[in-house]
């Protein structure tokens, strides 16, 4: 009888640990998705991803085909806009932004 009670309490403790880990995994996955969607790329990163030269990406940027952001005074490209550019579509700018 005592062993059954011990097993039941151990099972309950393990279920609690599993649930805590499941919640932690969900939070980590949310953080990972947020990081991926908010990540910015350098000119070199975009060229590597596109499989072309930095000059070609710079020309696309100068033509207004690939918008950039300037965090910390460095030109960066948002991942979603890069993906749109690579699919051959003109990316949408966030509301209130102007294309230069």
C-alpha positions as CSV (number, residue, x, y, z in Angstrom):
1,X,0.0,0.0,0.0
2,X,2.8,2.4,0.9
3,X,4.5,1.6,-2.4
4,X,1.3,2.5,-4.3
5,X,1.1,5.8,-2.6
6,X,4.8,6.5,-3.3
7,X,4.2,5.6,-7.0
8,X,1.2,7.9,-7.2
9,X,3.0,10.8,-5.7
10,X,6.0,10.2,-7.9
11,X,3.7,10.1,-11.0
12,X,2.1,13.3,-10.0
13,X,5.5,15.0,-9.5
14,X,6.6,13.8,-12.9
15,X,3.5,15.0,-14.5
16,X,4.0,18.4,-12.9
17,X,7.6,18.5,-14.2
18,X,6.5,17.5,-17.7
19,X,3.9,20.3,-17.7
20,X,6.5,22.8,-16.6
21,X,8.8,21.8,-19.4
22,X,6.0,21.9,-21.9
23,X,5.2,25.5,-20.9
24,X,8.9,26.4,-21.1
25,X,9.2,24.9,-24.5
26,X,6.1,26.8,-25.7
27,X,7.7,30.1,-24.4
28,X,11.0,29.3,-26.1
29,X,9.3,28.6,-29.4
30,X,7.4,31.9,-29.2
31,X,10.7,33.7,-28.5
32,X,12.3,32.0,-31.4
33,X,9.5,32.9,-33.8
34,X,9.7,36.5,-32.5
35,X,13.4,36.6,-33.1
36,X,13.1,35.2,-36.6
37,X,10.4,37.6,-37.6
38,X,12.2,40.6,-36.2
39,X,15.7,39.7,-37.3
40,X,17.5,42.1,-39.7
41,X,20.1,41.2,-42.2
42,X,23.1,43.1,-43.5
43,X,23.8,43.8,-47.2
44,X,26.2,40.9,-47.2
45,X,23.7,38.5,-45.6
46,X,21.1,39.4,-48.2
47,X,23.6,38.8,-51.1
48,X,24.6,35.5,-49.6
49,X,20.9,34.5,-49.2
50,X,20.1,35.6,-52.7
51,X,23.2,33.9,-54.2
52,X,24.3,37.1,-55.9
53,X,26.8,40.0,-55.5
54,X,26.6,42.7,-52.9
55,X,26.6,45.2,-55.8
56,X,23.4,43.7,-57.2
57,X,21.7,44.0,-53.8
58,X,22.9,47.5,-53.4
59,X,21.5,48.4,-56.9
60,X,18.1,46.9,-55.9
61,X,18.2,49.0,-52.7
62,X,19.1,52.2,-54.6
63,X,16.2,51.5,-57.0
64,X,13.8,51.3,-54.0
65,X,13.2,47.6,-54.6
66,X,14.5,46.6,-51.1
67,X,13.7,48.9,-48.2
68,X,16.1,49.2,-45.3
69,X,16.1,50.1,-41.7
70,X,18.8,52.0,-39.8
71,X,19.2,50.7,-36.3
72,X,22.4,52.0,-34.7
73,X,23.1,54.0,-37.9
74,X,23.8,50.8,-39.9
75,X,21.7,49.8,-42.9
76,X,19.8,46.6,-42.2
77,X,17.1,44.7,-44.1
78,X,14.2,43.0,-42.4
79,X,13.9,39.3,-43.1
80,X,10.3,39.4,-44.3
81,X,11.1,42.2,-46.8
82,X,14.2,40.2,-48.0
83,X,12.0,37.1,-48.5
84,X,9.5,39.2,-50.4
85,X,12.2,40.7,-52.5
86,X,13.7,37.3,-53.3
87,X,10.3,36.1,-54.4
88,X,10.3,38.9,-56.9
89,X,7.6,41.0,-55.3
90,X,7.9,44.6,-54.1
91,X,7.7,44.6,-50.3
92,X,5.1,46.7,-48.4
93,X,6.4,49.3,-46.1
94,X,5.0,49.6,-42.6
95,X,2.4,52.3,-42.1
96,X,3.9,55.7,-41.8
97,X,7.1,54.8,-43.6
98,X,8.1,56.4,-46.8
99,X,10.2,55.0,-49.6
100,X,13.3,57.0,-50.4
